[in-house]
């Protein structure tokens, strides 16, 4: 990350980065493939994170 970001903004960006992760393989196996995709998945280019 660039140096000219405030600490709270970096924390918010980190949270958004963690939220865009795919569903773990063990969850897909445990739910017999009923849960396959993460509905909150966000592409870095198409949608804005809006963290300020």
RAVENHU-V91525 format. One line per field, one symbol per residue. ss: DSSP state (A for helix, B for strand, O for the rest). psi: psi as a letter, one per 30 degrees, with the letter a starting at -180 (. if undefined). A space follows every 10 residues. Layout:
# RAVENHU-V91525
ss: ???
psi: ???
This chain:
# RAVENHU-V91525
ss: OOOOOOAAAA AAAAAAAAAO OOOOAAAAAA OOOOOOOOOO OOOOOOOOOO OO
psi: llfhkleeee eeeeeeeefg llklefeeee ghgejeljfg kkkfeekkfh f.
